[in-house]
C-alpha cells in the first residue's frame, strides 16, 4: 500500500522502526479512510502510544489534507473578451515598460492564475514558449491566454505580436493545451487577436 510505504519512511527517517510504526498506525486506523474520520478518543489513544512520533505523524497528515483540499482562487471569468480586456487594462495598461503575462484558465474558463512571464518587448526579449507552457502545465490548467501592454498607447498588434501569438496557438493545439486568445492593452483600450481573426496561421 502506498500510504503504508510513506508511513514506514516517515518513522525510519526519525530513527524509529518503520515497520512497527505502520503496525501501530493500522491497529488504530485499519483503513486509509479512517484517517479522514479520526475521533478524538482514538486520536488520543494513538498519540499516547508514542506522543512525539505519533503526534508528528497525525500533524503531517492533517497538513497534507489541508494542502490537498486547497484550490487556486478564481480571479475572474474569461468567457467574454471584455472581461479579460478590462481586467488586463487595470493590471498592465499603466506600465511604462512592456510586459507579457499569461492568464491560466480552468475548465470553466475562470482565470485561476495570472503571471508575468517577460518584461520587455517581444522584439527585445527572447520570449520562450517553453516558459509559458511550463507554467500552464504546472497549474494543471485547461488552457491559457497571453496578454501584453503597449506603453506607446497604440493598441494595434505588431507583426511580431501576431506571429508570436500564432506560434503559441499552433503549439497549444498540438499539445492539447489551447491558447484561447492573445490581448494587447493600453491605458484606455484593449485588442483581442481572436476577435479580430488574427490567430489563424497563414496556410
N, CA, C and O of each residue as an XYZ file, in Angstrom:
812
protein
N       0.836     -1.200      0.000
C       0.000      0.000      0.000
C       0.872      1.251      0.000
O       1.859      1.325      0.731
N       0.512      2.218     -0.807
C       1.326      3.422     -0.938
C       1.412      4.178      0.382
O       2.488      4.641      0.761
N       0.283      4.308      1.091
C       0.296      5.039      2.355
C       1.211      4.357      3.360
O       1.978      5.024      4.054
N       1.138      3.031      3.443
C       1.994      2.300      4.379
C       3.468      2.539      4.074
O       4.279      2.691      4.987
N       3.810      2.571      2.803
C       5.206      2.822      2.419
C       5.659      4.195      2.893
O       6.772      4.350      3.397
N       4.788      5.196      2.730
C       5.141      6.548      3.151
C       5.256      6.650      4.671
O       6.144      7.324      5.192
N       4.352      5.978      5.371
C       4.399      5.986      6.838
C       5.670      5.302      7.327
O       6.312      5.765      8.270
N       6.025      4.203      6.681
C       7.251      3.495      7.063
C       8.473      4.392      6.871
O       9.360      4.430      7.724
N       8.518      5.107      5.761
C       9.630      6.030      5.511
C       9.666      7.133      6.560
O      10.737      7.528      7.021
N       8.483      7.629      6.935
C       8.389      8.692      7.941
C       9.045      8.257      9.248
O       9.890      8.966      9.794
N       8.653      7.092      9.741
C       9.206      6.621     11.015
C      10.692      6.301     10.897
O      11.464      6.593     11.810
N      11.094      5.709      9.790
C      12.503      5.360      9.592
C      13.377      6.605      9.586
O      14.453      6.614     10.184
N      12.917      7.659      8.908
C      13.682      8.904      8.865
C      13.871      9.510     10.248
O      14.856     10.204     10.500
N      12.927      9.247     11.141
C      13.011      9.786     12.501
C      13.688      8.820     13.466
O      13.665      9.027     14.679
N      14.298      7.751     12.917
C      15.072      6.829     13.739
C      14.253      5.789     14.474
O      14.720      5.211     15.455
N      13.046      5.545     14.016
C      12.154      4.579     14.653
C      11.985      3.393     13.712
O      12.208      3.511     12.507
N      11.591      2.256     14.264
C      11.328      1.069     13.449
C      10.135      1.357     12.529
O       8.996      1.452     12.986
N      10.410      1.492     11.242
C       9.370      1.873     10.294
C       8.234      0.885     10.220
O       7.070      1.278     10.147
N       8.555     -0.390     10.238
C       7.509     -1.412     10.135
C       6.614     -1.389     11.365
O       5.397     -1.542     11.261
N       7.229     -1.195     12.538
C       6.434     -1.118     13.767
C       5.531      0.114     13.740
O       4.398      0.074     14.219
N       6.047      1.213     13.173
C       5.233      2.415     13.059
C       3.979      2.170     12.239
O       2.898      2.637     12.596
N       4.120      1.431     11.129
C       2.962      1.092     10.299
C       1.994      0.212     11.076
O       0.782      0.420     11.030
N       2.536     -0.774     11.790
C       1.677     -1.669     12.576
C       0.904     -0.890     13.639
O      -0.280     -1.139     13.864
N       1.587      0.057     14.292
C       0.914      0.884     15.300
C      -0.233      1.669     14.666
O      -1.331      1.734     15.218
N       0.031      2.261     13.505
C      -0.994      3.050     12.822
C      -2.197      2.191     12.470
O      -3.339      2.603     12.673
N      -1.942      0.993     11.941
C      -3.038      0.151     11.466
C      -3.850     -0.460     12.604
O      -4.994     -0.864     12.395
N      -3.282     -0.534     13.792
C      -4.078     -1.007     14.938
C      -5.209     -0.029     15.246
O      -6.294     -0.434     15.664
N      -4.950      1.243     15.037
C      -5.944      2.271     15.342
C      -6.726      2.716     14.104
O      -7.882      3.127     14.200
N      -6.084      2.628     12.957
C      -6.705      3.093     11.709
C      -6.506      2.031     10.628
O      -5.609      2.158      9.795
N      -7.341      0.979     10.635
C      -7.152     -0.142      9.699
C      -7.240      0.262      8.231
O      -6.551     -0.314      7.389
N      -8.079      1.245      7.919
C      -8.284      1.655      6.530
C      -7.791      3.090      6.326
O      -7.792      3.897      7.255
N      -7.373      3.389      5.099
C      -6.896      4.746      4.806
C      -7.956      5.798      5.124
O      -7.647      6.867      5.649
N      -9.213      5.480      4.797
C     -10.273      6.473      5.003
C     -10.526      6.763      6.475
O     -11.130      7.782      6.810
N     -10.066      5.870      7.366
C     -10.220      6.131      8.799
C      -9.484      7.407      9.212
O      -9.857      8.066     10.182
N      -8.435      7.742      8.463
C      -7.657      8.936      8.796
C      -8.391     10.222      8.448
O      -7.997     11.305      8.883
N      -9.458     10.104      7.663
C     -10.314     11.262      7.383
C     -11.449     11.386      8.385
O     -12.191     12.368      8.378
N     -11.582     10.383      9.249
C     -12.704     10.347     10.192
C     -12.200     10.088     11.608
O     -12.787      9.301     12.349
N     -11.115     10.751     11.974
C     -10.479     10.488     13.262
C     -11.319     11.046     14.407
O     -11.606     12.242     14.457
N     -11.708     10.165     15.321
C     -12.402     10.600     16.527
C     -11.399     11.040     17.580
O     -10.247     10.608     17.564
N     -11.829     11.890     18.487
C     -10.916     12.444     19.489
C     -10.310     11.353     20.364
O      -9.107     11.363     20.621
N     -11.133     10.411     20.822
C     -10.626      9.366     21.718
C      -9.606      8.481     21.015
O      -8.562      8.155     21.582
N      -9.910      8.092     19.775
C      -8.977      7.253     19.017
C      -7.668      7.990     18.782
O      -6.590      7.406     18.898
N      -7.763      9.257     18.455
C      -6.559     10.060     18.225
C      -5.698     10.119     19.480
O      -4.482      9.945     19.405
N      -6.316     10.361     20.627
C      -5.562     10.482     21.870
C      -4.944      9.152     22.274
O      -3.827      9.118     22.790
N      -5.662      8.051     22.042
C      -5.109      6.728     22.354
C      -3.897      6.431     21.483
O      -2.895      5.901     21.963
N      -3.989      6.773     20.209
C      -2.874      6.533     19.290
C      -1.663      7.371     19.685
O      -0.541      6.866     19.714
N      -1.882      8.640     19.986
C      -0.778      9.523     20.361
C      -0.141      9.076     21.671
O       1.075      9.173     21.836
N      -0.959      8.587     22.602
C      -0.442      8.165     23.906
C       0.570      7.035     23.778
O       1.454      6.888     24.623
N       0.440      6.237     22.720
C       1.359      5.124     22.480
C       2.793      5.612     22.263
O       3.747      4.963     22.693
N       2.936      6.751     21.596
C       4.250      7.332     21.303
C       4.020      8.811     20.991
O       3.945      9.197     19.824
N       3.909      9.636     22.029
C       3.450     11.016     21.849
C       4.206     11.815     20.792
O       3.592     12.520     19.991
N       5.521     11.712     20.785
C       6.300     12.540     19.857
C       6.099     12.114     18.410
O       5.733     12.933     17.567
N       6.337     10.840     18.119
C       6.290     10.380     16.732
C       4.867     10.255     16.207
O       4.579     10.695     15.094
N       3.968      9.656     16.998
C       2.589      9.505     16.524
C       1.914     10.869     16.385
O       1.139     11.097     15.456
N       2.217     11.773     17.320
C       1.661     13.120     17.216
C       2.166     13.839     15.973
O       1.409     14.529     15.291
N       3.462     13.668     15.684
C       4.035     14.291     14.484
C       3.415     13.717     13.219
O       3.165     14.453     12.264
N       3.162     12.404     13.201
C       2.550     11.783     12.022
C       1.160     12.354     11.767
O       0.838     12.713     10.634
N       0.336     12.440     12.803
C      -1.022     12.955     12.616
C      -1.011     14.426     12.212
O      -1.857     14.869     11.434
N      -0.052     15.181     12.743
C       0.073     16.581     12.329
C       0.421     16.670     10.848
O      -0.141     17.488     10.120
N       1.352     15.821     10.404
C       1.727     15.797      8.990
C       0.568     15.407      8.097
O       0.384     15.981      7.023
N      -0.222     14.425      8.539
C      -1.392     14.003      7.761
C      -2.405     15.141      7.669
O      -2.978     15.376      6.605
N      -2.628     15.845      8.773
C      -3.580     16.964      8.771
C      -3.123     18.072      7.822
O      -3.937     18.661      7.111
N      -1.828     18.351      7.815
C      -1.299     19.362      6.892
C      -1.515     18.920      5.454
O      -1.931     19.713      4.610
N      -1.230     17.642      5.174
C      -1.425     17.117      3.825
C      -2.869     17.204      3.370
O      -3.141     17.509      2.209
N      -3.801     16.934      4.286
C      -5.222     17.017      3.942
C      -5.621     18.448      3.592
O      -6.403     18.672      2.668
N      -5.085     19.407      4.329
C      -5.407     20.811      4.041
C      -4.833     21.249      2.699
O      -5.485     21.969      1.944
N      -3.617     20.813      2.408
C      -3.000     21.157      1.122
C      -3.792     20.542     -0.024
O      -4.042     21.198     -1.036
N      -4.191     19.262      0.138
C      -4.935     18.572     -0.920
C      -6.286     19.227     -1.179
O      -6.787     19.204     -2.303
N      -6.874     19.811     -0.139
C      -8.200     20.418     -0.283
C      -8.141     21.849     -0.810
O      -9.167     22.422     -1.177
N      -6.947     22.422     -0.848
C      -6.838     23.816     -1.276
C      -6.940     23.924     -2.794
O      -6.494     23.034     -3.518
N      -7.527     25.011     -3.267
C      -7.672     25.247     -4.702
C      -7.213     26.666     -5.020
O      -7.171     27.532     -4.147
N      -6.875     26.881     -6.277
C      -6.483     28.222     -6.697
C      -7.697     29.155     -6.664
O      -8.790     28.748     -7.057
N      -7.527     30.376     -6.212
C      -8.649     31.321     -6.224
C      -8.994     31.749     -7.647
O      -8.121     31.826     -8.511
N     -10.266     32.022     -7.878
C     -10.722     32.497     -9.186
C     -10.594     34.018     -9.224
O     -11.162     34.715     -8.384
N      -9.845     34.530    -10.202
C      -9.671     35.973    -10.335
C     -10.819     36.609    -11.101
O     -11.304     37.678    -10.731
N     -11.250     35.956    -12.161
C     -12.394     36.406    -12.952
C     -12.718     35.330    -13.966
O     -11.951     34.383    -14.145
N     -13.865     35.475    -14.638
C     -14.231     34.553    -15.710
C     -13.864     35.179    -17.050
O     -14.111     36.362    -17.286
N     -13.269     34.366    -17.923
C     -12.745     34.885    -19.189
C     -13.557     34.445    -20.397
O     -13.037     34.424    -21.513
N     -14.833     34.090    -20.194
C     -15.656     33.670    -21.336
C     -15.873     34.810    -22.323
O     -16.016     34.582    -23.524
N     -15.896     36.031    -21.812
C     -16.123     37.195    -22.669
C     -14.858     38.045    -22.707
O     -14.264     38.350    -21.673
N     -14.461     38.419    -23.916
C     -13.188     39.122    -24.081
C     -13.160     40.445    -23.322
O     -12.100     40.870    -22.863
N     -14.310     41.097    -23.186
C     -14.305     42.389    -22.489
C     -13.935     42.224    -21.015
O     -13.340     43.124    -20.421
N     -14.285     41.072    -20.420
C     -13.915     40.842    -19.020
C     -12.401     40.826    -18.853
O     -11.842     41.534    -18.016
N     -11.751     40.001    -19.671
C     -10.299     39.885    -19.557
C      -9.618     41.151    -20.059
O      -8.576     41.550    -19.538
N     -10.211     41.788    -21.081
C      -9.624     43.013    -21.616
C      -9.579     44.130    -20.591
O      -8.545     44.775    -20.418
N     -10.697     44.364    -19.908
C     -10.745     45.427    -18.896
C      -9.867     45.084    -17.691
O      -9.205     45.952    -17.124
N      -9.873     43.803    -17.309
C      -9.026     43.368    -16.194
C      -7.555     43.600    -16.534
O      -6.789     44.103    -15.712
N      -7.173     43.225    -17.762
C      -5.782     43.378    -18.186
C      -5.378     44.849    -18.268
O      -4.240     45.198    -17.954
N      -6.301     45.709    -18.688
C      -6.014     47.145    -18.708
C      -5.636     47.644    -17.317
O      -4.679     48.402    -17.155
N      -6.396     47.211    -16.325
C      -6.126     47.633    -14.951
C      -4.785     47.100    -14.457
O      -4.084     47.767    -13.696
N      -4.433     45.885    -14.899
C      -3.196     45.261    -14.430
C      -1.957     45.805    -15.146
O      -0.906     45.984    -14.530
N      -2.090     46.067    -16.457
C      -0.912     46.347    -17.274
C      -0.922     47.696    -17.988
O       0.131     48.213    -18.362
N      -2.110     48.262    -18.177
C      -2.235     49.412    -19.065
C      -1.409     50.622    -18.688
O      -1.079     51.432    -19.554
N      -1.062     50.771    -17.403
C      -0.354     51.969    -16.947
C       1.161     51.810    -16.924
O       1.875     52.773    -16.644
N       1.667     50.604    -17.216
C       3.109     50.382    -17.129
C       3.852     51.100    -18.253
O       3.359     51.199    -19.376
N       5.037     51.595    -17.934
C       5.865     52.312    -18.907
C       6.757     51.364    -19.702
O       7.373     51.761    -20.692
N       6.821     50.106    -19.260
C       7.618     49.107    -19.965
C       6.717     47.946    -20.351
O       5.792     47.589    -19.621
N       6.996     47.369    -21.499
C       6.144     46.285    -21.983
C       6.295     45.044    -21.106
O       7.406     44.669    -20.731
N       5.182     44.421    -20.787
C       5.180     43.181    -20.020
C       4.296     42.160    -20.710
O       3.256     42.495    -21.277
N       4.730     40.906    -20.652
C       3.949     39.802    -21.200
C       3.483     38.925    -20.049
O       4.295     38.433    -19.265
N       2.173     38.733    -19.951
C       1.592     37.930    -18.878
C       0.826     36.752    -19.464
O       0.381     36.784    -20.612
N       0.685     35.719    -18.655
C      -0.130     34.575    -19.044
C      -1.281     34.454    -18.052
O      -1.073     34.486    -16.839
N      -2.495     34.316    -18.578
C      -3.684     34.062    -17.764
C      -3.975     32.568    -17.853
O      -4.212     32.039    -18.939
N      -3.956     31.899    -16.723
C      -4.127     30.449    -16.661
C      -5.599     30.138    -16.410
O      -6.207     30.699    -15.498
N      -6.172     29.246    -17.216
C      -7.620     29.011    -17.214
C      -7.979     27.593    -16.792
O      -7.282     26.634    -17.125
N      -9.093     27.478    -16.044
C      -9.614     26.155    -15.709
C     -10.685     25.752    -16.721
O     -10.891     26.439    -17.722
N     -11.364     24.641    -16.456
C     -12.328     24.098    -17.420
C     -13.541     24.998    -17.616
O     -14.223     24.892    -18.635
N     -13.824     25.884    -16.660
C     -14.947     26.826    -16.789
C     -14.488     28.177    -17.353
O     -15.236     29.155    -17.341
N     -13.250     28.209    -17.844
C     -12.640     29.441    -18.360
C     -12.520     30.518    -17.288
O     -12.556     31.712    -17.585
N     -12.376     30.080    -16.038
C     -12.037     31.003    -14.965
C     -10.530     31.240    -14.978
O      -9.750     30.314    -15.202
N     -10.134     32.465    -14.739
C      -8.709     32.770    -14.606
C      -8.287     32.394    -13.191
O      -8.699     33.028    -12.220
N      -7.457     31.353    -13.085
C      -7.009     30.865    -11.777
C      -5.530     31.178    -11.542
O      -4.952     30.784    -10.529
N      -4.942     31.879    -12.478
C      -3.553     32.292    -12.317
C      -3.235     33.430    -13.269
O      -3.712     33.458    -14.404
N      -2.433     34.359    -12.801
C      -2.011     35.499    -13.624
C      -0.542     35.730    -13.316
O      -0.198     36.150    -12.211
N       0.324     35.461    -14.277
C       1.756     35.520    -14.016
C       2.472     36.332    -15.085
O       2.204     36.191    -16.278
N       3.378     37.176    -14.640
C       4.239     37.916    -15.565
C       5.352     36.994    -16.027
O       6.100     36.453    -15.212
N       5.457     36.818    -17.325
C       6.437     35.886    -17.875
C       7.685     36.622    -18.357
O       8.804     36.159    -18.137
N       7.495     37.761    -19.011
C       8.619     38.529    -19.532
C       8.359     40.017    -19.345
O       7.216     40.472    -19.324
N       9.449     40.758    -19.211
C       9.383     42.215    -19.187
C      10.267     42.726    -20.315
O      11.453     42.403    -20.373
N       9.698     43.514    -21.203
C      10.392     43.987    -22.392
C       9.596     43.601    -23.626
O       8.766     42.693    -23.568
N       9.835     44.274    -24.732
C       9.060     43.992    -25.939
C       9.412     42.625    -26.496
O      10.480     42.082    -26.215
N       8.501     42.072    -27.291
C       8.747     40.758    -27.876
C       9.927     40.790    -28.836
O      10.505     39.746    -29.137
N      10.287     41.958    -29.313
C      11.438     42.049    -30.213
C      12.746     42.114    -29.433
O      13.791     41.716    -29.946
N      12.698     42.615    -28.188
C      13.933     42.760    -27.411
C      14.112     41.650    -26.384
O      15.182     41.529    -25.787
N      13.099     40.854    -26.175
C      13.167     39.766    -25.204
C      13.007     38.443    -25.939
O      12.194     38.312    -26.854
N      13.792     37.479    -25.521
C      13.640     36.144    -26.088
C      12.457     35.468    -25.398
O      12.635     34.693    -24.457
N      11.276     35.764    -25.864
C      10.054     35.227    -25.257
C       9.933     33.752    -25.616
O       9.683     33.401    -26.769
N      10.111     32.902    -24.629
C      10.161     31.463    -24.875
C       8.803     30.812    -24.636
O       8.257     30.914    -23.537
N       8.255     30.151    -25.640
C       7.017     29.395    -25.423
C       7.165     28.353    -24.319
O       6.202     28.055    -23.612
N       8.365     27.798    -24.170
C       8.593     26.781    -23.140
C       8.228     27.300    -21.750
O       7.583     26.606    -20.964
N       8.654     28.541    -21.459
C       8.368     29.134    -20.150
C       6.866     29.282    -19.933
O       6.365     29.034    -18.837
N       6.155     29.683    -20.973
C       4.706     29.860    -20.864
C       4.014     28.526    -20.641
O       3.197     28.396    -19.729
N       4.330     27.536    -21.462
C       3.667     26.235    -21.337
C       4.029     25.543    -20.028
O       3.209     24.827    -19.454
N       5.246     25.753    -19.560
C       5.642     25.156    -18.289
C       4.746     25.646    -17.157
O       4.319     24.857    -16.314
N       4.465     26.924    -17.138
C       3.627     27.484    -16.069
C       2.188     26.984    -16.172
O       1.538     26.731    -15.157
N       1.697     26.843    -17.399
C       0.327     26.359    -17.595
C       0.215     24.894    -17.188
O      -0.760     24.505    -16.545
N       1.196     24.084    -17.554
C       1.152     22.655    -17.245
C       1.309     22.398    -15.752
O       0.659     21.506    -15.205
N       2.162     23.167    -15.089
C       2.330     23.006    -13.643
C       1.014     23.248    -12.919
O       0.717     22.587    -11.924
N       0.229     24.194    -13.416
C      -1.062     24.519    -12.797
C      -2.154     23.522    -13.174
O      -3.286     23.636    -12.704
N      -1.820     22.539    -14.024
C      -2.806     21.551    -14.483
C      -4.027     22.247    -15.079
O      -5.168     21.879    -14.799
N      -3.766     23.259    -15.907
C      -4.831     24.105    -16.442
C      -5.409     23.528    -17.726
O      -4.782     22.711    -18.400
N      -6.623     23.974    -18.050
C      -7.226     23.586    -19.327
C      -6.519     24.285    -20.479
O      -6.244     23.667    -21.508
N      -6.226     25.562    -20.313
C      -5.601     26.344    -21.368
C      -5.166     27.695    -20.828
O      -5.024     27.874    -19.619
N      -4.955     28.640    -21.729
C      -4.408     29.922    -21.285
C      -4.683     31.017    -22.312
O      -5.113     30.748    -23.434
N      -4.428     32.234    -21.907
C      -4.398     33.399    -22.783
C      -3.110     34.154    -22.487
O      -2.571     34.063    -21.385
N      -2.622     34.894    -23.465
C      -1.489     35.770    -23.197
C      -1.931     37.213    -23.376
O      -2.814     37.524    -24.176
N      -1.295     38.075    -22.614
C      -1.651     39.491    -22.612
C      -0.364     40.298    -22.510
O       0.499     39.981    -21.691
N      -0.225     41.328    -23.322
C       0.887     42.248    -23.123
C       0.426     43.673    -23.399
O      -0.563     43.900    -24.095
N       1.153     44.612    -22.848
C       0.782     46.023    -22.960
C       1.650     46.735    -23.992
O       2.770     46.316    -24.281
N       1.115     47.808    -24.533
C       1.846     48.711    -25.420
C       1.947     50.073    -24.740
O       0.993     50.849    -24.784
N       3.071     50.375    -24.117
C       3.217     51.671    -23.439
C       3.058     52.866    -24.377
O       2.764     53.972    -23.923
N       3.248     52.654    -25.674
C       3.113     53.746    -26.646
C       1.694     54.285    -26.725
O       1.473     55.408    -27.178
N       0.722     53.474    -26.279
C      -0.676     53.867    -26.393
C      -1.334     53.382    -27.666
O      -2.545     53.528    -27.829
N      -0.555     52.802    -28.576
C      -1.092     52.240    -29.815
C      -1.498     50.794    -29.558
O      -0.644     49.937    -29.331
N      -2.790     50.525    -29.593
C      -3.289     49.209    -29.220
C      -3.164     48.180    -30.340
O      -3.362     46.990    -30.095
N      -2.846     48.598    -31.546
C      -2.777     47.660    -32.661
C      -1.588     46.712    -32.503
O      -0.478     47.165    -32.224
N      -1.801     45.405    -32.677
C      -0.693     44.455    -32.557
C       0.293     44.602    -33.711
O      -0.096     44.861    -34.850
N       1.561     44.433    -33.399
C       2.591     44.480    -34.437
C       2.650     43.139    -35.166
O       2.032     42.164    -34.740
N       3.390     43.102    -36.257
C       3.576     41.837    -36.973
C       4.232     40.799    -36.065
O       3.905     39.614    -36.125
N       5.164     41.257    -35.219
C       5.822     40.350    -34.276
C       4.828     39.807    -33.262
O       4.852     38.618    -32.942
N       3.954     40.670    -32.756
C       2.910     40.230    -31.818
C       2.050     39.135    -32.445
O       1.776     38.112    -31.819
N       1.638     39.359    -33.665
C       0.748     38.410    -34.343
C       1.467     37.092    -34.600
O       0.907     36.022    -34.363
N       2.706     37.166    -35.083
C       3.458     35.946    -35.389
C       3.713     35.120    -34.128
O       3.582     33.897    -34.141
N       4.080     35.802    -33.040
C       4.333     35.093    -31.780
C       3.053     34.447    -31.259
O       3.080     33.308    -30.792
N       1.945     35.158    -31.334
C       0.658     34.628    -30.872
C       0.228     33.433    -31.714
O      -0.262     32.440    -31.177
N       0.407     33.521    -33.013
C       0.046     32.408    -33.890
C       0.891     31.174    -33.594
O       0.401     30.046    -33.641
N       2.151     31.399    -33.294
C       3.034     30.277    -32.948
C       2.563     29.588    -31.671
O       2.503     28.360    -31.608
N       2.230     30.379    -30.658
C       1.724     29.807    -29.405
C       0.411     29.065    -29.629
O       0.208     27.984    -29.077
N      -0.468     29.630    -30.426
C      -1.750     28.987    -30.726
C      -1.515     27.632    -31.380
O      -2.159     26.646    -31.022
N      -0.603     27.582    -32.326
C      -0.308     26.338    -33.030
C       0.290     25.299    -32.080
O      -0.109     24.135    -32.101
N       1.237     25.716    -31.255
C       1.848     24.800    -30.290
C       0.823     24.305    -29.279
O       0.808     23.124    -28.931
N      -0.028     25.202    -28.809
C      -1.058     24.816    -27.852
C      -2.012     23.790    -28.419
O      -2.388     22.840    -27.732
N      -2.409     23.971    -29.667
C      -3.298     22.999    -30.306
C      -2.618     21.637    -30.420
O      -3.258     20.604    -30.226
N      -1.340     21.632    -30.730
C      -0.602     20.378    -30.860
C      -0.458     19.661    -29.522
O      -0.435     18.432    -29.469
N      -0.360     20.434    -28.443
C      -0.150     19.866    -27.110
C      -1.454     19.648    -26.351
O      -1.434     19.195    -25.207
N      -2.583     19.965    -26.972
C      -3.893     19.877    -26.306
C      -3.948     20.770    -25.066
O      -4.607     20.445    -24.078
N      -3.250     21.889    -25.139
C      -3.296     22.929    -24.104
C      -3.590     24.235    -24.841
O      -2.678     25.024    -25.084
N      -4.844     24.468    -25.196
C      -5.163     25.550    -26.132
C      -4.906     26.954    -25.588
O      -5.138     27.249    -24.416
N      -4.423     27.798    -26.483
C      -4.370     29.223    -26.197
C      -5.634     29.843    -26.782
O      -5.835     29.816    -27.997
N      -6.477     30.395    -25.935
C      -7.782     30.879    -26.370
C      -7.741     32.277    -26.977
O      -8.569     32.611    -27.825
N      -6.793     33.084    -26.552
C      -6.753     34.448    -27.079
C      -5.414     35.081    -26.742
O      -4.668     34.602    -25.887
N      -5.138     36.159    -27.433
C      -3.962     36.982    -27.164
C      -4.426     38.434    -27.182
O      -5.077     38.878    -28.128
N      -4.088     39.162    -26.136
C      -4.557     40.540    -25.985
C      -3.397     41.528    -26.001
O      -2.301     41.243    -25.517
N      -3.669     42.680    -26.566
C      -2.811     43.854    -26.414
C      -3.635     44.885    -25.647
O      -4.801     45.116    -25.966
N      -3.024     45.502    -24.634
C      -3.754     46.508    -23.861
C      -2.938     47.795    -23.763
O      -1.707     47.786    -23.786
N      -3.669     48.895    -23.653
C      -3.075     50.191    -23.337
C      -3.837     50.746    -22.142
O      -4.692     50.067    -21.575
N      -3.527     51.975    -21.762
C      -4.197     52.546    -20.587
C      -5.688     52.766    -20.813
O      -6.449     52.853    -19.849
N      -6.120     52.859    -22.082
C      -7.532     53.166    -22.323
C      -8.208     52.231    -23.322
O      -9.329     52.501    -23.755
N      -7.542     51.132    -23.696
C      -8.144     50.261    -24.701
C      -7.544     48.861    -24.634
O      -6.526     48.640    -23.977
N      -8.186     47.921    -25.320
C      -7.625     46.577    -25.454
C      -7.950     46.055    -26.846
O      -8.862     46.544    -27.514
N      -7.186     45.051    -27.270
C      -7.364     44.447    -28.589
C      -7.279     42.935    -28.441
O      -6.300     42.410    -27.911
N      -8.308     42.236    -28.913
C      -8.336     40.773    -28.893
C      -7.965     40.247    -30.273
O      -8.662     40.522    -31.250
N      -6.879     39.495    -30.359
C      -6.486     38.928    -31.646
C      -7.474     37.870    -32.100
O      -7.685     37.691    -33.300
N      -8.085     37.165    -31.150
C      -9.075     36.147    -31.517
C     -10.302     36.795    -32.151
O     -10.773     36.351    -33.197
N     -10.812     37.837    -31.519
C     -11.997     38.519    -32.048
C     -11.741     39.120    -33.426
O     -12.659     39.266    -34.232
N     -10.497     39.462    -33.681
C     -10.155     40.081    -34.958
C      -9.526     39.092    -35.939
O      -8.864     39.482    -36.901
N      -9.751     37.799    -35.671
C      -9.342     36.723    -36.590
C      -7.864     36.790    -36.961
O      -7.495     36.609    -38.121
N      -7.018     37.053    -35.953
C      -5.585     37.181    -36.224
C      -4.762     36.046    -35.624
O      -3.532     36.102    -35.619
N      -5.438     35.016    -35.118
C      -4.702     33.899    -34.534
C      -4.532     32.729    -35.494
O      -3.735     31.825    -35.242
N      -5.264     32.747    -36.570
C      -5.163     31.651    -37.533
C      -3.873     31.787    -38.326
O      -3.601     32.825    -38.931
N      -3.082     30.715    -38.311
C      -1.813     30.746    -39.026
C      -2.060     30.756    -40.530
O      -2.959     30.069    -41.016
N      -1.273     31.527    -41.265
C      -1.437     31.542    -42.721
C      -1.134     30.177    -43.318
O      -0.243     29.472    -42.845
N      -1.862     29.808    -44.340
C      -1.684     28.489    -44.966
C      -0.334     28.417    -45.661
O       0.004     27.389    -46.248
